Amino acid sequence: MKIGCVKEIKHHEYRVGLTPSCVGSYTKRGHQVFIEAGAGSSAGFYDDEYEKAGAVISSDKKMIFDVSEMIVKVKEPLPEEYDLFHEDQILYTYLHLAASQDLTEAMLKRKVKGVAYETIQTEDGQLPCLKPMSEIAGRLSIQEGAKFLEKTFGGRGVLLGGVPGVHRGKVGIIGGGVVGINACKIAVGIGAEVTILDVNANRLSYLDDIFGSRITTLYSTDANIEAVLRDSDLVIGAVLLPGAKAPTLIKREHLCKMKPGAVIVDVAVDQGGCAETTHPTTHDDPVYIVDGVVHYCVANMPGVVALSSTQALTSTTLRYGLKIAEMGLEKAIRELSDIKLGVNTYKGHIVYANVAKAFGLPYENLDGLM
């Protein structure tokens, strides 16, 4: 198979879809890999390393799209890349289609086979290609939230860990999944007072077993969410519905009840955000203030730790990419349920129910299209 990897053009996105060692894994199996010149340099991987691994280096992005049967990326394509797609091309990346009708329609129009990292799912319900970035985003959420609590950024001026004789900062985490538990680890490590909410009683029991008396666990009800918002200095939005738009749990009317200068870090922004007032921001302009509450809503948080993020991401995406290249997408779909669940669009049809539901568009069963 001919595989292409291009430089990410999302603002301040420094990750890359393939490392030189990934390229070596493909080329040793007889596949041909095309890398856009400079695609990995911001993450610490350079063109000569890719060449040594067997890649063809080209500065012609269009040519790479034209010849490649599968494009491997990190982030969803931007509008200036839509015209580069061609029919039957496999696009293997984070897609987050439920948050972008324009991208969804562009992929349908060009009959792209879209395989989304975030919906590849194992039989036990794990999301292996989403997990490493969720771990990083969860940990970064506390790091960034602590910074934007500083007065110079419009925050309350609270030190999360406190000092002797002073109250510790209070952190509320909505969602006890991978993002939530990693945010919790860092918040507890800093010394903050932490409350975490989830709708799953078994998950709350698990969190209680891990953290014990160092945290408070609450069932996620409207009343408990409102109480935590009112009490917290820093709120982490960490909810996820695989492939679907995030539920709106923080309403505009909640903000006036929060502490002036409190911070919301909405990690769910890629899927539309769990706060009604969320809109995507960038690393060079990461925050805005609504009703006195600082919002941090960067849509590619792990991009700033590009080396760690690229290594963590490709360690999980490579094995599925190799399966697709070795078997072809159709055979991989038939034999591997993980990959089948990753397919969001196929030959002009939406084949992932949550994406179709997000826009009221027709859903087709993938089995009937192959």
Residue pairs with C-beta under 8 A, 6 or more apart in sequence:
1 31
1 32
1 69
1 70
1 324
1 325
1 328
2 31
2 32
2 34
2 67
2 68
2 69
2 70
3 18
3 26
3 31
3 32
3 33
3 34
3 68
3 69
3 70
3 71
3 72
3 321
3 325
4 33
4 34
4 35
4 36
4 64
4 65
4 67
4 68
4 70
4 71
4 72
5 16
5 17
5 18
5 33
5 34
5 35
5 36
5 39
5 64
5 71
5 72
5 73
6 17
6 36
6 39
6 61
6 64
6 65
6 71
6 73
7 16
7 36
7 37
7 38
7 39
7 61
8 14
8 15
8 16
8 17
8 39
8 73
8 74
8 75
8 303
9 78
9 80
9 81
10 75
10 78
10 299
10 300
10 303
11 282
11 283
11 284
12 282
12 283
12 284
12 300
12 303
12 304
13 74
13 75
13 300
13 303
14 42
14 43
14 303
14 304
14 306
15 43
15 74
15 75
15 302
15 303
15 306
15 309
15 310
15 313
16 39
16 40
16 42
16 43
16 45
16 74
16 306
16 310
17 39
17 72
17 73
17 74
17 92
17 93
17 314
17 317
18 26
18 33
18 35
18 40
18 72
18 314
19 40
19 43
19 45
19 310
19 311
19 314
20 40
20 45
20 49
20 50
20 52
20 53
20 55
21 53
22 314
22 318
22 321
23 33
23 35
23 50
23 53
23 54
23 55
24 53
24 54
25 318
25 322
26 33
26 54
26 321
26 322
26 325
27 33
27 53
27 54
27 55
28 54
29 322
29 325
29 326
31 325
32 56
33 50
33 53
33 54
33 55
33 56
34 55
34 56
34 58
34 63
34 64
34 67
34 68
35 47
35 50
35 55
35 56
35 57
35 58
35 64
36 57
36 58
36 59
36 61
36 64
37 47
37 57
37 58
37 59
38 47
38 59
40 46
40 47
40 49
40 50
40 310
41 47
42 306
43 306
43 307
43 309
43 310
44 306
44 307
45 310
47 57
50 57
51 57
58 64
61 84
62 84
64 71
65 71
65 84
65 85
65 86
65 89
66 86
68 89
69 88
69 89
69 90
70 89
70 90
70 91
70 92
70 321
70 324
70 325
71 89
71 90
71 91
71 92
71 93
72 92
72 93
72 317
72 321
73 91
73 92
73 93
73 94
74 93
74 94
74 303
74 310
74 313
75 93
75 94
75 300
75 303
76 93
76 94
76 95
76 96
76 97
76 100
76 103
77 84
77 85
77 91
77 93
77 103
77 106
79 102
79 106
82 103
82 106
82 110
85 91
85 106
85 107
85 110
85 112
86 110
86 112
87 110
87 111
87 112
87 347
88 111
88 113
88 347
89 110
89 112
89 113
90 112
90 113
90 115
90 324
90 329
91 107
91 112
91 113
91 114
91 115
92 115
92 117
92 317
92 320
92 321
92 324
93 115
93 116
93 117
94 116
94 117
94 118
94 133
94 270
95 103
95 114
95 116
95 117
95 118
95 344
96 116
96 118
96 270
96 271
97 103
97 104
97 107
97 114
97 116
97 243
97 344
97 345
97 352
97 355
97 358
98 243
98 244
98 245
98 271
98 272
98 354
98 355
98 358
98 359
99 245
99 270
99 271
99 272
99 358
101 358
101 359
104 345
104 350
104 355
104 359
104 361
107 114
107 345
108 345
108 348
108 349
108 350
109 348
111 347
111 348
112 345
113 329
113 343
113 345
113 346
113 347
114 343
114 344
114 345
114 346
115 320
115 324
115 329
115 339
115 342
115 343
115 344
116 243
116 342
116 343
116 344
116 352
117 129
117 130
117 313
117 317
117 342
118 127
118 129
118 130
118 242
118 243
119 127
119 242
119 243
119 341
119 342
119 344
119 352
120 127
120 128
120 129
120 130
120 320
120 338
120 339
120 341
120 342
121 127
121 242
121 337
121 338
121 341
121 342
122 128
122 338
123 337
123 338
127 134
127 178
127 242
128 316
128 338
129 313
129 316
129 317
129 320
129 342
130 178
131 178
131 316
132 309
132 312
132 313
132 315
132 316
133 302
133 309
133 312
133 313
134 177
134 178
134 179
134 182
134 240
134 267
135 178
135 179
135 182
135 312
136 182
136 301
136 302
136 305
136 308
136 309
136 312
137 179
137 182
137 267
137 301
137 302
138 178
138 179
138 180
138 181
138 182
138 183
138 184
138 185
138 186
138 236
138 238
138 267
139 182
139 183
139 185
139 186
140 301
140 302
140 304
140 305
141 179
141 183
141 186
141 236
141 238
141 265
141 267
141 301
142 160
142 171
142 183
142 186
142 187
142 190
142 192
142 234
142 236
143 186
144 265
144 286
144 296
144 298
144 301
145 160
145 171
145 234
145 236
145 263
145 265
145 296
146 160
146 169
146 190
146 234
147 153
148 154
148 155
148 263
148 265
148 286
148 287
148 294
148 296
149 155
149 156
149 157
149 158
149 159
149 160
149 169
149 233
149 234
149 261
149 263
149 294
150 157
151 157
151 261
153 287
153 294
154 261
154 287
154 289
154 294
155 261
155 262
155 263
155 294
156 233
156 259
156 260
156 261
156 262
156 263
157 261
158 169
158 233
159 166
159 169
160 168
160 169
160 171
160 187
160 190
160 191
160 192
160 233
160 234
161 168
161 169
161 190
161 191
161 192
162 168
162 169
162 191
168 191
168 192
168 193
169 192
169 193
169 233
169 234
170 192
170 193
170 194
170 195
170 231
170 232
170 233
170 234
171 183
171 187
171 192
171 193
171 194
171 195
171 232
171 233
171 234
171 235
171 236
172 194
172 195
172 196
172 197
172 228
172 229
172 231
172 232
172 234
172 235
172 236
173 180
173 183
173 184
173 187
173 194
173 195
173 196
173 197
173 235
173 236
173 238
174 180
174 197
174 220
174 225
174 228
174 235
174 236
174 237
174 238
174 239
174 249
174 250
174 274
175 197
175 198
175 220
175 236
175 237
175 238
175 239
175 240
175 268
175 274
176 184
176 196
176 197
176 198
176 200
176 203
176 204
176 206
176 207
176 217
176 238
177 198
177 203
177 238
177 239
177 240
179 236
179 238
179 240
179 267
180 196
180 198
180 236
180 238
181 207
181 210
183 236
183 238
183 267
184 194
184 196
184 207
184 211
184 215
187 194
187 234
188 194
188 211
188 214
188 215
192 234
194 211
194 214
194 215
194 216
195 215
195 216
195 217
195 218
195 228
195 231
195 232
196 204
196 207
196 215
196 216
196 217
196 218
197 217
197 218
197 219
197 220
197 224
197 225
197 228
198 204
198 207
198 217
198 219
198 220
199 219
199 220
201 219
204 217
204 218
204 219
207 215
207 217
208 215
208 217
218 224
218 228
220 249
225 249
225 250
225 254
226 254
226 257
228 235
229 235
229 250
229 254
229 257
229 258
230 257
230 258
230 259
232 258
232 259
232 262
233 259
233 262
233 263
234 262
234 263
234 265
235 250
235 258
235 262
235 263
235 264
235 265
236 265
236 267
237 246
237 249
237 250
237 264
237 265
237 266
237 267
237 268
237 269
237 273
237 274
237 275
237 278
238 267
238 268
239 246
239 247
239 249
239 268
239 274
240 246
240 268
240 271
241 247
241 271
241 354
242 354
243 344
243 352
243 354
243 355
244 271
244 354
244 355
244 357
244 358
245 271
245 272
245 354
245 358
246 268
246 271
246 272
246 273
246 274
247 274
248 273
248 274
248 275
248 276
249 274
249 275
250 264
250 274
250 275
250 276
250 277
251 276
252 276
252 277
252 290
252 291
255 277
255 290
255 291
255 292
255 293
256 291
256 292
258 292
258 293
260 292
260 293
261 292
261 293
261 294
262 292
262 293
262 294
263 293
263 294
263 295
263 296
264 275
264 278
264 293
264 294
264 295
264 296
265 296
265 297
266 273
266 274
266 275
266 278
266 295
266 296
266 297
267 301
268 274
268 278
269 278
269 280
269 297
269 298
269 299
270 299
270 300
272 278
273 279
273 297
275 295
277 290
277 291
277 293
277 295
278 295
278 297
279 288
279 297
280 297
280 298
280 299
281 287
281 288
281 295
281 296
281 297
281 298
281 299
282 298
282 299
283 298
283 300
283 303
283 304
286 296
286 297
286 298
287 294
287 295
287 296
288 294
288 295
288 297
289 295
302 308
302 309
302 313
303 309
320 338
320 339
320 342
323 332
323 336
323 339
324 332
324 339
327 335
329 339
329 343
330 370
332 339
333 339
333 340
333 343
333 366
333 370
334 340
334 370
340 366
341 352
343 351
343 352
343 366
344 350
344 351
344 352
344 355
345 351
345 352
345 355
346 364
346 366
346 369
346 370
347 369
349 362
349 364
349 369
350 356
350 361
350 362
350 363
350 364
351 363
351 364
351 365
351 366
351 369
352 363
353 363
355 361
356 362
356 363
357 363
